[in-house]
């Protein structure tokens, strides 16, 4: 009898580990979003570009020279791409019609870029570094004033870039996860309808497959000294307003140019629900600091 119980226990354990390993694998290998629209749809000529990160990942994107000395790089979130219609398409249109040059690309393991796995904010910093270096090398006259607009994972990378990439001068961080353990657990429920407690078992497999390390942007609250505009939504199921407020309160002690806007929107949906106000506030922020 004991032997049978032990066999059943081991079998259940193996099935459970296989399941959480599968979930971990799927989390770091999101589906790739590719659509048909281009900046040409807004009346702007563009160039298909590629550049390679320092760890050898080839990234794909668009470059739009708008005749300005100011360039903005929009950064998409987890599972999205430069084509994401919810916020990337309207942001690209907004920036181009605002007169900015735009360099937009797909993070590793997203869209048309290379890379097998996403690291959700870790090695993605290398992606932004590669984009900035490409701009400095190919269009140095356009690289003197570089701003970022990041959403979700892209907002995480925006925060890190402001602390770690000298050439980036300001950034907008819309719905930035501050503690990846908390957001990761909530993400299991949000993306896969799985219980949050499962994350503690899934997490080791995500790190094993991706080779990435955990990134907690709250740790950058004492490091960012460049202008940053934080946007948080009260109905966000992934990022709590209190977590973004904590970053803001800590950062403002060393950074006089940190701003926070709290809205009633869900995750990364302030632009959708309050488009004119979002554009007005972001326009003024970029005018002031870029």
Steps between C-alpha positions, in 0.01 A plus 500: 500500500779742593677413178188585299457832681864588440462415132191719471678785681802481271279482192300805609822689576641419156181611327493821707862585423444428131199733503677791671801451271266526200340815642846649562604421144188660355550811714845570357402412143199720426311489169637741240275785391553619142245713314480689170502870592810718463582870551406541133138468613544836675667659200862456609778326311697251705797269483511136609801466730687229683761521772671247724530504878828444681387145581437425133122537460386658172217747548255626238337842484407815311683830477305814408709811437260786564755777445546563871801492732281323760432126491253299706516122537167338599541173692228234497399264776511126557325297222458816286717645219543821302169411330292481819184696418402585858783743570792462258314603184345815653830589671696477174237712324499753787879537492526530124226761479674678787812540287730250670723246331391150602709187544272212594599135522388162632664379820677164486265203459222734383373609157759448228806521725730212575548331834327190633397626841390820669656594834223752584717802567847357560684450169250732332720782629760376250235540229456869580877546519530347152230733365674805646838390364348443154356850505829655614693315231267546202334833583720681755330832433172342616641344816569808712157497663350154555181432695316177580131416537458156655193293581498225765820299436612789280436733794725282716774530241440875474568538872817292475617688189470835678742371761734300277508652148670839495356608163136466611389833643138444610227238502131424541423181695138392454385219735848398618520181709706579809536153652520224240413229754170670580420589138612156382261329740216729395597438138438128536139579579475784246660324202433131572213491754720306743523552878756755617657259753626290210755770410747394769530164322497642146762769565808271517411354161461844337851587619633162390362530146569870442831540677373832636496636850219666693464872452323712761478863379420621851873449566570779248302758700824614662693508172291680236589868490367588154148624415245221522122505462325209676147395406301260718143372477273433797336206317831339403489127592877460458654810658359658814488880516659482846807331351549778244436763769774344713746543211384858452535594868847350523617640169382855565750521788784498247322596178313832472378404151293194582126527428211264579156481340247260651199417283196272524623274218597131491850388401653712217155631405519865603580590139190311386260639761642853527678555166493879487612545860775238457626673186487845659695393808760299306532781243573752775746266672695445178489872417641583841775241523584387147 
